[in-house]
Amino acid sequence: MQETLTAVYSRWHRVAQADNIDGYVHRMLVRTFLDERRRGWWKIGLFGDRVVDSAVLDTGTEERTMLRAALDRLTPRQRAVLVLRFLCDQSVADVAHHLGCAEGTVKSQTKHALTALRRILGPATPDMTSTGGRQ
């Protein structure tokens, strides 16, 4: 997100000319996310070690860590589809538009990604078939 905000600031003269500024910036955010996921681990700079006190961690940390590890095992497109659909609450049409693919591709990628997550996380995971009424 910080990279996207920096890019928006540095290219504001182009961003301001867009018909739909929100859509333009959202597309920049999605593309930055996908580019970051394609980047190899050796290109990521680490800036010091953080010591985390286990007493400070809340009870949901283990579940988040497990889910993040499972998401990392998905393909970049499957991960992007799940993030856009369920975290950003985007419709199938919006995700297809942002990723530059067909709506059917978004639906199949969502299905394959959820199936892979169920397989990775095992049978003790909650049911993830509900899409909140979205198609």
ChimeraX attribute file (.defattr): number of C-alpha atoms within 10 A of each C-alpha:
attribute: neighborCount
match mode: 1-to-1
recipient: residues
	/A:1	11
	/A:2	9
	/A:3	13
	/A:4	18
	/A:5	13
	/A:6	11
	/A:7	16
	/A:8	18
	/A:9	11
	/A:10	11
	/A:11	11
	/A:12	12
	/A:13	10
	/A:14	11
	/A:15	17
	/A:16	12
	/A:17	9
	/A:18	13
	/A:19	9
	/A:20	11
	/A:21	13
	/A:22	11
	/A:23	14
	/A:24	16
	/A:25	17
	/A:26	14
	/A:27	17
	/A:28	19
	/A:29	20
	/A:30	19
	/A:31	16
	/A:32	17
	/A:33	16
	/A:34	16
	/A:35	11
	/A:36	15
	/A:37	16
	/A:38	11
	/A:39	10
	/A:40	8
	/A:41	9
	/A:42	7
	/A:43	8
	/A:44	9
	/A:45	7
	/A:46	7
	/A:47	6
	/A:48	6
	/A:49	6
	/A:50	6
	/A:51	6
	/A:52	8
	/A:53	7
	/A:54	7
	/A:55	6
	/A:56	7
	/A:57	10
	/A:58	8
	/A:59	8
	/A:60	8
	/A:61	10
	/A:62	11
	/A:63	10
	/A:64	11
	/A:65	11
	/A:66	13
	/A:67	14
	/A:68	11
	/A:69	13
	/A:70	17
	/A:71	21
	/A:72	12
	/A:73	14
	/A:74	17
	/A:75	14
	/A:76	16
	/A:77	16
	/A:78	21
	/A:79	21
	/A:80	24
	/A:81	26
	/A:82	21
	/A:83	16
	/A:84	20
	/A:85	19
	/A:86	13
	/A:87	10
	/A:88	11
	/A:89	15
	/A:90	17
	/A:91	16
	/A:92	21
	/A:93	16
	/A:94	16
	/A:95	26
	/A:96	19
	/A:97	15
	/A:98	20
	/A:99	19
	/A:100	9
	/A:101	12
	/A:102	13
	/A:103	18
	/A:104	12
	/A:105	14
	/A:106	25
	/A:107	17
	/A:108	13
	/A:109	19
	/A:110	21
	/A:111	15
	/A:112	14
	/A:113	22
	/A:114	20
	/A:115	13
	/A:116	17
	/A:117	18
	/A:118	17
	/A:119	12
	/A:120	17
	/A:121	14
	/A:122	10
	/A:123	9
	/A:124	7
	/A:125	11
	/A:126	9
	/A:127	9
	/A:128	10
	/A:129	9
	/A:130	7
	/A:131	10
	/A:132	8
	/A:133	5
	/A:134	10
	/A:135	9
